[in-house]
Amino acid sequence: MPRSSSATSSGRAPAKSGASRARKPEPTPRGYVGEPDRPALAVRAWMGLAHGVGGLFRAFGPETLEKEQRRDGLPFLLVVLAVAGAVVEWFLIGTDVSASVSAYSVGGLVGRLAFLMPVLLVLLAGWLFRHPASVHDNGRIGIGFLLFVVAIAGFCHVAGGRPAPSQGLPALSGAGGLFGWMVAEPLAYLLSPIGAYLALGLLAALSVLILTK
């Protein structure tokens, strides 16, 4: 009898051992208590560059923003686009590469105004760096900026011979682009080119009033 009980107990031992192994909880991942989830490395790098560039823009005047109020991602994107546009429109001007890239990007939208878009984008970015959406209502600035760009593109369309979209984006980029055609062509058709100039001038003046209100 003692032998059978010992054999029985020894036979049950592996089952207990297997059950204990099955019930053993998996180790929890290492981390610090209360540490928030950190964003991806690319996001941190982007925002680090954005805050650095934003600090340069804010250095030209008194700093009135709290760190939590800064919204530097979008204006930094505008600065990057302005730099890319300056390379294409200024430093590669007159080359086939510049003409092709411009015609199928910004030039295809706003025409010859693409030459000034880097300056306009930097000005808009500077405003957004110093007046983020967390503090200011920038809807007025966005509307005024868009109206100004469309009005100038309309001027370029009328002055550039009023090309049609059927002629292709390269032809549109040599005038006012797609935006200029959409705004100025109906005005020139209904009011004549002189009337279109007057209407576009009023639109440009309205955009300046909206921006400087």
C-alpha positions in Angstrom: 0.0 0.0 0.0 2.7 2.6 0.8 4.3 1.8 -2.6 1.0 2.4 -4.4 0.3 5.7 -2.6 3.8 6.9 -3.3 3.4 5.9 -6.9 0.1 7.7 -7.1 1.5 10.9 -5.6 4.5 10.7 -7.9 2.2 10.2 -10.8 0.2 13.3 -9.9 3.2 15.5 -9.5 3.8 16.2 -13.2 0.1 17.2 -13.6 0.5 19.8 -10.8 3.7 21.0 -12.4 2.1 21.3 -15.8 -0.9 23.2 -14.3 1.4 25.6 -12.5 3.3 26.2 -15.7 0.1 26.8 -17.6 -1.2 29.3 -15.0 2.1 31.2 -14.8 1.3 34.8 -16.0 3.3 36.3 -18.8 5.8 38.9 -17.9 4.5 42.5 -18.2 6.4 44.8 -20.6 8.9 47.0 -19.0 8.1 50.7 -18.7 7.9 53.5 -16.4 4.8 54.1 -14.3 2.8 57.1 -15.6 4.9 57.5 -18.7 2.7 58.6 -21.6 2.8 56.9 -25.0 5.5 58.5 -27.1 4.8 59.3 -30.7 6.8 57.7 -33.5 10.3 58.8 -34.2 9.4 60.5 -37.5 6.7 62.5 -35.8 9.1 63.6 -33.0 11.7 64.6 -35.5 9.2 66.6 -37.6 7.9 68.4 -34.6 11.4 69.0 -33.3 12.3 70.8 -36.6 8.9 72.6 -36.6 9.5 73.9 -33.1 13.0 75.0 -34.0 11.9 76.9 -37.1 8.9 78.3 -35.2 11.2 79.6 -32.5 13.2 81.5 -35.2 10.0 83.2 -36.4 8.9 84.0 -32.9 12.3 85.4 -32.1 11.5 88.6 -34.1 9.0 89.8 -31.5 8.0 89.3 -27.9 7.1 85.7 -27.1 3.6 85.6 -25.7 2.7 81.9 -26.4 2.7 79.2 -23.8 4.4 76.0 -24.9 1.0 74.1 -25.0 -0.4 76.8 -27.3 2.1 76.3 -30.1 0.9 74.7 -33.3 4.0 74.5 -35.5 3.3 71.5 -37.7 1.2 73.2 -40.4 3.3 76.4 -40.7 6.5 74.3 -40.9 4.9 72.4 -43.8 4.3 75.7 -45.5 8.0 76.6 -45.0 9.1 73.3 -46.5 6.8 73.9 -49.5 8.1 77.4 -49.9 11.7 76.1 -50.0 10.8 73.5 -52.6 9.0 76.1 -54.6 12.0 78.5 -54.4 14.3 75.8 -55.7 12.0 75.0 -58.7 10.9 78.6 -59.5 14.1 80.6 -58.7 17.2 78.4 -58.8 16.2 76.2 -61.7 14.4 78.8 -63.7 14.7 78.5 -67.4 15.4 74.8 -67.4 13.1 72.0 -68.8 13.0 70.4 -65.4 11.7 73.5 -63.7 9.1 74.1 -66.5 7.8 70.5 -66.3 7.7 70.4 -62.5 6.0 73.8 -62.2 3.4 73.1 -65.0 2.2 69.9 -63.2 2.3 71.3 -59.7 1.8 74.9 -58.4 2.2 76.5 -61.8 -0.6 74.4 -63.1 -2.9 75.8 -60.4 -1.9 79.5 -60.1 0.2 80.1 -63.3 2.9 82.7 -63.2 2.0 83.5 -59.6 4.0 80.4 -58.7 7.1 82.6 -58.9 5.9 84.6 -55.9 4.3 81.7 -54.0 7.4 80.9 -51.9 7.3 84.5 -50.5 3.5 84.3 -49.9 3.8 80.9 -48.1 6.6 82.1 -45.8 4.5 85.2 -44.9 1.5 83.0 -44.1 3.7 80.5 -42.2 5.2 83.4 -40.1 1.7 84.5 -39.2 0.6 81.0 -38.2 3.8 80.5 -36.1 3.0 83.7 -34.1 -0.8 83.4 -34.1 -1.6 79.6 -33.8 -5.2 78.4 -34.2 -5.2 77.5 -30.5 -5.2 81.3 -29.7 -6.5 83.1 -32.8 -9.3 82.4 -35.2 -7.3 82.1 -38.5 -10.3 81.4 -40.7 -10.3 85.1 -41.8 -6.6 84.9 -42.7 -7.1 81.7 -44.7 -10.1 83.2 -46.7 -8.2 86.5 -47.3 -5.1 84.6 -48.5 -7.1 82.4 -50.8 -9.0 85.3 -52.3 -5.7 87.2 -52.9 -4.1 84.3 -54.6 -7.1 83.7 -56.8 -7.4 87.4 -57.8 -3.7 87.6 -58.8 -4.0 84.3 -60.7 -7.0 85.8 -62.5 -4.9 88.9 -63.5 -2.2 86.5 -64.9 -4.8 84.6 -66.9 -6.2 87.6 -68.7 -2.7 89.1 -69.3 -1.4 85.7 -70.4 -3.7 85.3 -73.4 -6.6 83.4 -71.7 -5.5 79.8 -72.5 -8.0 77.1 -72.2 -7.6 73.8 -70.2 -7.9 71.9 -73.5 -4.4 73.3 -74.3 -2.9 71.5 -71.4 -1.4 72.4 -68.1 1.9 73.8 -69.6 -0.2 76.4 -71.4 -2.2 77.2 -68.3 1.0 77.5 -66.2 2.2 80.2 -68.6 -0.8 82.4 -67.6 -3.0 82.1 -64.5 -3.2 78.4 -64.1 -6.4 76.5 -63.5 -7.6 78.8 -60.7 -7.0 81.9 -62.8 -9.0 80.4 -65.7 -11.9 79.4 -63.4 -12.2 82.9 -61.9 -11.1 85.2 -64.8 -12.4 83.5 -67.9 -16.1 84.0 -67.0 -15.4 87.7 -66.1 -13.5 88.3 -69.3 -16.3 86.6 -71.4 -19.1 88.6 -69.7 -17.4 91.9 -69.0 -14.5 92.0 -71.5 -10.9 91.9 -70.4 -11.0 95.5 -69.1 -14.1 94.6 -67.0 -12.3 91.5 -65.8 -9.4 93.6 -64.6 -11.7 95.9 -62.7 -13.5 93.0 -61.0 -10.3 91.2 -60.1 -8.9 94.5 -58.7 -12.0 94.8 -56.5 -11.5 91.2 -55.4 -7.8 91.8 -54.6 -8.7 94.9 -52.6 -11.4 92.9 -50.7 -8.8 90.2 -49.8 -6.4 92.8 -48.5 -9.2 94.3 -46.3 -10.0 90.9 -45.0 -6.4 90.2 -44.2 -5.8 93.5 -42.5 -9.1 93.8 -40.6 
